[in-house]
Amino acid sequence: MKHNLQFERILFELNKGNNIILSDNDNRYNILFTATEAINEDTINFHKNFSKSFPNLLLSPERCKTLNIKTDYCCSIIINSKWTQNQIYNLAFGNNMENNLKLNGVIEEKSKLINLILKILKKGKLLPSCIFSIIKHSLNFQVEQLALKNKIFFFNMLELEELFEVKKSDVEIIVKAKLPIKKTKNAEIIVFKYNNEPKEYFCIIIGKINEKKSSNSVPTVRIHSQCVTGDIFQSMKCDCGEQLDKSLDLMVNNGEGIIVYLPQEGRNIGLTNKIRAYKLQEDGLDTVDANFTLGFRDDERSYDVAVAILKKLNLKKINLITNNPNKIQKLNEEGLKVVKVVKLKIKPNKINKNYIYTKKNRSNHIFD
């Protein structure tokens, strides 16, 4: 719980546009960083004066490729003091780059500290870019005292690495209750806690799981990532709401099924960034390139929580409702056998036909 509280404090500071100091395990290498999307007119000068070094702009591997910077890693670019705030924004996550903006001092970034910063930004649903500078002072100073004096939140990377480590899933059932819905009265909701995270996870069970207690009884499962615009408001830009609706119909008709509902809005980039991607799509980009432009992978989702939930329900084999082969592969790798794949046939509309085309041709989703 301590780590979760620290992380919430870090996100609070970053969203306010405040600076954070991150130190390596020996406190020998210290970085001052600020979320790029929250910078103000004083940010660059503060970095210069505080760190005694040139501030850099950190970009994710996906954003680097969008800018035709050849690297498989993060990269950083020395910030020109003449750049305006808008120019920095456009370089970090804009779609229209200025042709006359010279990029000097492009550096591949492979350090654990830099990668941890990128993970923090993504986990906090911030755009994966920051302004950072290496703190250069005499060797006899204490970085904690410097941070305290300047009212800057300081933390050591060891304190947060556990948040991102692959570890044994700890899933606890918190509460169960009947949940009659319009499609069927025979439904139940189960709420889970996962690794003491503050997020709420749940599943909806239609009918009974393995009611016949037969080894041949394999439940039908839909692992559905949250889509507020599609699931609630029936957005015509995607097929998420239709997938959820058809999955429920199939389960009700069969008398059994499980919906595992994951809080992974916008393929896990968050609602704000999803709407930013929508805006880029209005400018002509497809869903994949819109995510890349913002600095994200085309799909940031994971299914470890879903697997842990299904295992908590004592399931080892499932029939999976999906068109996504990556989801099938991830579940099998996690030790949950997908016996049968049930594909969903969604008829494209005039608005989402390019979205469906992109899912099929760039994300390898199967619709046949």
VEXDREN-2710 file (C-alpha; in Angstrom, 1 decimal):
% VEXDREN-2710
k/r/px/py/pz
1/MET/0.0/0.0/0.0
2/LYS/2.9/2.3/0.7
3/HIS/4.0/2.1/-2.9
4/ASN/0.5/2.9/-4.2
5/LEU/0.3/6.0/-2.0
6/GLN/3.7/7.2/-3.2
7/PHE/2.6/6.7/-6.8
8/GLU/-0.6/8.7/-6.2
9/ARG/1.5/11.5/-4.8
10/ILE/3.8/11.5/-7.8
11/LEU/0.9/11.6/-10.2
12/PHE/-0.6/14.5/-8.2
13/GLU/2.6/16.5/-8.5
14/LEU/3.1/15.7/-12.2
15/ASN/-0.4/16.7/-13.1
16/LYS/0.1/20.0/-11.4
17/GLY/3.2/20.6/-13.5
18/ASN/5.5/20.2/-10.6
19/ASN/8.9/18.6/-10.7
20/ILE/10.0/15.3/-9.4
21/ILE/13.5/14.1/-8.5
22/LEU/14.3/10.4/-9.2
23/SER/17.5/8.9/-7.9
24/ASP/19.1/5.6/-8.7
25/ASN/19.7/3.0/-5.9
26/ASP/23.0/4.5/-4.8
27/ASN/21.8/8.1/-5.0
28/ARG/24.7/8.8/-7.4
29/TYR/22.6/9.5/-10.5
30/ASN/19.7/12.0/-10.0
31/ILE/17.2/13.2/-12.5
32/LEU/14.8/16.1/-12.3
33/PHE/11.7/15.6/-14.5
34/THR/8.4/17.3/-15.4
35/ALA/5.6/15.8/-17.5
36/THR/5.8/17.5/-20.9
37/GLU/2.0/18.0/-21.1
38/ALA/2.0/20.0/-17.9
39/ILE/5.0/22.3/-18.4
40/ASN/4.7/26.1/-18.2
41/GLU/6.8/29.1/-19.3
42/ASP/9.1/28.7/-16.2
43/THR/9.9/25.0/-16.5
44/ILE/12.9/25.1/-18.8
45/ASN/14.6/27.9/-16.9
46/PHE/14.0/26.1/-13.6
47/HIS/15.7/23.0/-15.0
48/LYS/18.7/25.0/-16.1
49/ASN/19.1/26.8/-12.8
50/PHE/18.4/23.9/-10.5
51/SER/20.2/21.1/-12.3
52/LYS/23.1/23.1/-13.7
53/SER/22.7/21.2/-17.0
54/PHE/20.8/21.4/-20.3
55/PRO/17.2/20.1/-20.1
56/ASN/16.2/17.3/-22.5
57/LEU/12.9/16.2/-24.0
58/LEU/12.3/12.5/-23.5
59/LEU/10.4/10.7/-26.2
60/SER/9.1/7.1/-26.3
61/PRO/10.3/4.6/-28.9
62/GLU/7.0/4.9/-30.7
63/ARG/7.2/8.7/-30.9
64/CYS/10.8/8.5/-32.1
65/LYS/9.7/6.3/-35.0
66/THR/7.0/8.8/-35.8
67/LEU/9.7/11.4/-36.1
68/ASN/11.8/9.1/-38.2
69/ILE/14.4/8.8/-35.5
70/LYS/15.9/5.3/-35.9
71/THR/16.1/3.6/-32.5
72/ASP/14.4/0.8/-30.7
73/TYR/14.7/2.6/-27.4
74/CYS/13.6/5.9/-25.9
75/CYS/15.4/8.9/-27.1
76/SER/16.1/12.4/-25.8
77/ILE/16.7/15.7/-27.6
78/ILE/18.5/18.7/-26.1
79/ILE/15.9/21.5/-25.9
80/ASN/16.8/24.7/-27.8
81/SER/16.3/27.7/-25.5
82/LYS/14.6/29.5/-28.4
83/TRP/11.8/26.9/-28.7
84/THR/8.4/28.0/-27.6
85/GLN/6.1/25.9/-25.4
86/ASN/3.9/25.1/-28.4
87/GLN/7.0/23.9/-30.4
88/ILE/7.9/21.6/-27.5
89/TYR/4.4/20.2/-27.4
90/ASN/4.4/19.6/-31.1
91/LEU/7.7/17.9/-31.0
92/ALA/6.5/15.7/-28.1
93/PHE/3.1/14.6/-29.4
94/GLY/1.9/16.8/-32.2
95/ASN/0.9/15.7/-35.7
96/ASN/2.2/18.8/-37.6
97/MET/6.0/19.1/-37.2
98/GLU/7.7/22.3/-38.2
99/ASN/10.2/21.5/-41.1
100/ASN/12.6/24.1/-39.9
101/LEU/12.9/22.8/-36.3
102/LYS/16.4/21.5/-36.1
103/LEU/16.9/18.5/-33.8
104/ASN/20.3/18.6/-32.2
105/GLY/21.8/16.1/-29.7
106/VAL/19.5/13.1/-30.3
107/ILE/20.5/10.4/-27.7
108/GLU/19.4/6.8/-27.3
109/GLU/18.2/6.4/-23.7
110/LYS/18.6/2.9/-22.2
111/SER/19.0/3.5/-18.5
112/LYS/16.7/2.0/-15.9
113/LEU/15.9/5.5/-14.5
114/ILE/14.7/6.8/-17.9
115/ASN/12.7/3.6/-18.5
116/LEU/11.1/3.9/-15.1
117/ILE/10.1/7.5/-15.8
118/LEU/8.4/6.4/-19.0
119/LYS/6.5/3.6/-17.1
120/ILE/5.4/6.1/-14.5
121/LEU/3.9/8.4/-17.1
122/LYS/2.1/5.6/-18.9
123/LYS/0.8/4.0/-15.7
124/GLY/-0.5/7.5/-14.7
125/LYS/-2.2/7.9/-18.1
126/LEU/-0.1/10.9/-18.9
127/LEU/1.4/11.3/-22.3
128/PRO/4.8/9.4/-22.4
129/SER/7.1/12.4/-22.6
130/CYS/8.9/14.5/-20.1
131/ILE/11.4/17.3/-19.7
132/PHE/14.3/16.0/-17.7
133/SER/17.8/17.2/-16.7
134/ILE/20.6/15.5/-14.9
135/ILE/21.4/17.2/-11.5
136/LYS/25.0/18.2/-11.5
137/HIS/26.3/19.4/-8.1
138/SER/29.4/18.8/-6.0
139/LEU/29.8/15.3/-4.7
140/ASN/29.3/16.2/-1.0
141/PHE/25.7/17.4/-1.3
142/GLN/22.7/15.4/-0.2
143/VAL/20.0/15.3/-2.9
144/GLU/17.2/14.7/-0.3
145/GLN/18.2/18.0/1.4
146/LEU/18.3/19.8/-1.9
147/ALA/14.8/18.5/-2.7
148/LEU/13.4/19.4/0.7
149/LYS/14.8/22.9/0.5
150/ASN/13.2/23.5/-2.9
151/LYS/9.9/21.7/-2.0
152/ILE/10.5/19.0/-4.7
153/PHE/9.2/15.5/-4.1
154/PHE/12.1/13.1/-4.1
155/PHE/12.1/9.3/-4.4
156/ASN/14.5/6.5/-5.0
157/MET/13.9/4.1/-7.9
158/LEU/14.0/1.1/-5.6
159/GLU/10.9/2.4/-3.9
160/LEU/8.8/2.2/-7.0
161/GLU/10.3/-0.6/-9.1
162/GLU/8.1/-3.1/-7.3
163/LEU/5.1/-1.5/-8.9
164/PHE/6.3/-2.6/-12.3
165/GLU/7.8/-6.0/-11.4
166/VAL/6.1/-9.2/-12.7
167/LYS/5.0/-10.9/-9.5
168/LYS/2.6/-13.5/-8.3
169/SER/-1.0/-12.2/-8.7
170/ASP/-2.8/-11.8/-5.4
171/VAL/-6.6/-11.7/-6.1
172/GLU/-9.2/-11.5/-3.4
173/ILE/-13.0/-11.8/-3.9
174/ILE/-14.5/-8.8/-2.0
175/VAL/-18.2/-9.3/-2.5
176/LYS/-20.8/-11.1/-4.6
177/ALA/-24.4/-10.1/-5.3
178/LYS/-27.2/-11.0/-7.7
179/LEU/-27.4/-8.6/-10.6
180/PRO/-30.6/-9.0/-12.7
181/ILE/-30.1/-7.2/-16.1
182/LYS/-32.4/-6.6/-19.0
183/LYS/-31.2/-9.5/-20.9
184/THR/-31.5/-12.0/-18.0
185/LYS/-32.3/-12.1/-14.4
186/ASN/-29.9/-15.0/-13.8
187/ALA/-26.8/-12.9/-13.4
188/GLU/-24.3/-12.2/-10.6
189/ILE/-21.6/-9.6/-10.1
190/ILE/-18.3/-10.4/-8.3
191/VAL/-15.9/-7.6/-7.3
192/PHE/-12.2/-8.3/-6.8
193/LYS/-9.2/-6.7/-5.3
194/TYR/-5.9/-7.2/-7.3
195/ASN/-2.5/-6.9/-5.6
196/ASN/-3.9/-4.2/-3.2
197/GLU/-4.4/-1.8/-6.2
198/PRO/-7.0/1.0/-5.6
199/LYS/-8.7/0.0/-8.9
200/GLU/-11.9/-1.9/-8.8
201/TYR/-12.2/-5.1/-10.9
202/PHE/-15.3/-7.1/-11.5
203/CYS/-16.9/-9.8/-13.6
204/ILE/-20.5/-10.6/-14.5
205/ILE/-21.5/-14.2/-14.4
206/ILE/-24.4/-15.4/-16.5
207/GLY/-25.9/-18.7/-15.3
208/LYS/-23.7/-21.0/-13.3
209/ILE/-20.0/-21.8/-13.8
210/ASN/-19.4/-25.5/-14.5
211/GLU/-22.9/-26.3/-13.1
212/LYS/-22.7/-29.9/-14.4
213/LYS/-19.2/-30.3/-12.7
214/SER/-18.1/-32.1/-15.9
215/SER/-14.5/-32.0/-17.2
216/ASN/-16.0/-31.3/-20.6
217/SER/-17.9/-28.2/-19.2
218/VAL/-15.9/-25.2/-20.5
219/PRO/-17.4/-21.7/-19.8
220/THR/-17.7/-19.0/-22.4
221/VAL/-15.7/-15.9/-21.5
222/ARG/-15.5/-12.4/-22.9
223/ILE/-12.6/-10.3/-21.6
224/HIS/-13.8/-6.8/-22.3
225/SER/-11.8/-3.6/-21.9
226/GLN/-13.7/-0.6/-20.8
227/CYS/-15.0/1.8/-23.5
228/VAL/-17.1/4.6/-22.0
229/THR/-18.0/6.0/-25.4
230/GLY/-18.9/2.7/-26.9
231/ASP/-20.3/0.7/-24.0
232/ILE/-22.4/3.5/-22.5
233/PHE/-23.1/6.0/-25.3
234/GLN/-23.1/3.5/-28.3
235/SER/-20.4/5.5/-30.1
236/MET/-20.3/4.7/-33.8
237/LYS/-16.6/5.3/-34.0
238/CYS/-15.8/1.8/-32.7
239/ASP/-17.4/-1.6/-32.3
240/CYS/-16.8/-2.0/-28.5
241/GLY/-20.4/-1.5/-27.4
242/GLU/-21.7/-3.9/-30.1
243/GLN/-19.1/-6.6/-29.1
244/LEU/-20.2/-6.4/-25.4
245/ASP/-23.9/-6.5/-26.4
246/LYS/-23.4/-9.5/-28.8
247/SER/-21.3/-11.3/-26.2
248/LEU/-24.1/-11.0/-23.6
249/ASP/-26.7/-12.2/-26.1
250/LEU/-24.6/-15.2/-26.9
251/MET/-24.2/-16.0/-23.2
252/VAL/-27.8/-15.6/-22.4
253/ASN/-28.9/-17.8/-25.3
254/ASN/-26.4/-20.5/-24.1
255/GLY/-27.4/-20.1/-20.5
256/GLU/-23.9/-19.5/-19.3
257/GLY/-20.9/-17.1/-19.6
258/ILE/-18.5/-14.7/-17.9
259/ILE/-17.8/-11.1/-18.7
260/VAL/-14.5/-9.9/-17.2
261/TYR/-14.6/-6.1/-17.4
262/LEU/-11.2/-4.4/-17.3
263/PRO/-10.6/-0.7/-16.6
264/GLN/-8.4/-0.3/-19.8
265/GLU/-10.0/2.6/-21.5
266/GLY/-8.7/3.3/-25.0
267/ARG/-6.5/0.2/-25.2
268/ASN/-5.2/1.3/-21.8
269/ILE/-4.0/4.8/-22.6
270/GLY/-6.9/6.4/-20.7
271/LEU/-10.0/8.4/-21.7
272/THR/-8.2/11.7/-22.1
273/ASN/-5.5/10.3/-24.4
274/LYS/-8.1/8.2/-26.3
275/ILE/-10.0/11.5/-27.1
276/ARG/-6.7/13.0/-28.1
277/ALA/-6.3/10.1/-30.5
278/TYR/-9.8/10.7/-31.8
279/LYS/-8.8/14.3/-32.6
280/LEU/-5.8/13.0/-34.6
281/GLN/-8.1/10.6/-36.4
282/GLU/-10.2/13.6/-37.4
283/ASP/-7.0/15.0/-39.0
284/GLY/-6.6/11.8/-41.1
285/LEU/-4.6/9.3/-39.0
286/ASP/-5.9/5.8/-38.3
287/THR/-6.1/4.4/-34.8
288/VAL/-2.6/2.8/-34.8
289/ASP/-0.8/5.9/-36.1
290/ALA/-2.8/8.2/-33.8
291/ASN/-1.5/6.1/-30.8
292/PHE/2.1/6.2/-32.2
293/THR/1.9/9.9/-32.7
294/LEU/1.0/10.4/-29.0
295/GLY/3.9/8.2/-28.1
296/PHE/2.0/5.0/-27.2
297/ARG/2.1/1.5/-28.6
298/ASP/-0.9/0.6/-30.8
299/ASP/-2.1/-1.5/-27.8
300/GLU/-1.0/-0.9/-24.2
301/ARG/-3.4/-3.5/-22.7
302/SER/-2.4/-6.5/-20.6
303/TYR/-4.5/-9.4/-19.5
304/ASP/-2.7/-10.6/-16.3
305/VAL/-5.6/-9.4/-14.1
306/ALA/-8.2/-11.2/-16.2
307/VAL/-6.2/-14.4/-16.0
308/ALA/-5.8/-14.0/-12.3
309/ILE/-9.6/-13.5/-11.9
310/LEU/-10.5/-16.5/-14.0
311/LYS/-8.0/-18.7/-12.1
312/LYS/-9.5/-17.4/-8.8
313/LEU/-12.8/-18.8/-10.1
314/ASN/-11.0/-22.2/-10.5
315/LEU/-11.0/-22.1/-14.3
316/LYS/-8.2/-23.6/-16.4
317/LYS/-10.0/-23.9/-19.7
318/ILE/-12.3/-21.5/-21.4
319/ASN/-14.1/-20.7/-24.7
320/LEU/-13.0/-17.2/-25.6
321/ILE/-15.2/-14.6/-27.4
322/THR/-12.7/-12.5/-29.3
323/ASN/-11.4/-11.5/-32.7
324/ASN/-8.0/-10.6/-31.3
325/PRO/-5.2/-13.3/-31.7
326/ASN/-2.9/-11.4/-29.4
327/LYS/-5.4/-11.9/-26.6
328/ILE/-5.5/-15.6/-27.2
329/GLN/-1.8/-15.9/-27.2
330/LYS/-1.4/-13.9/-24.0
331/LEU/-4.0/-16.1/-22.1
332/ASN/-2.3/-19.3/-23.3
333/GLU/1.1/-17.9/-22.2
334/GLU/-0.4/-17.2/-18.7
335/GLY/-1.5/-20.8/-18.3
336/LEU/-5.2/-20.4/-19.2
337/LYS/-6.0/-22.7/-22.1
338/VAL/-8.3/-21.3/-24.8
339/VAL/-10.2/-24.4/-26.1
340/LYS/-12.4/-22.6/-28.6
341/VAL/-12.4/-19.2/-30.1
342/VAL/-15.8/-17.6/-30.8
343/LYS/-15.5/-14.8/-33.3
344/LEU/-17.8/-11.8/-33.3
345/LYS/-19.3/-10.6/-36.6
346/ILE/-19.7/-6.9/-36.4
347/LYS/-21.1/-5.1/-39.5
348/PRO/-19.2/-1.9/-40.0
349/ASN/-21.1/1.4/-40.3
350/LYS/-20.1/4.4/-42.4
351/ILE/-18.2/6.0/-39.5
352/ASN/-16.2/3.0/-38.1
353/LYS/-15.5/1.2/-41.4
354/ASN/-11.9/2.6/-41.4
355/TYR/-11.5/1.6/-37.7
356/ILE/-12.5/-2.0/-38.5
357/TYR/-10.3/-2.0/-41.5
358/THR/-7.3/-0.9/-39.4
359/LYS/-8.0/-3.5/-36.7
360/LYS/-8.0/-6.2/-39.4
361/ASN/-5.1/-5.1/-41.5
362/ARG/-2.8/-3.5/-39.0
363/SER/-3.7/-5.2/-35.7
364/ASN/-4.4/-8.6/-37.3
365/HIS/-7.9/-9.0/-35.8
366/ILE/-9.8/-11.8/-37.5
367/PHE/-13.3/-11.0/-38.7
368/ASP/-13.9/-13.9/-41.2
END
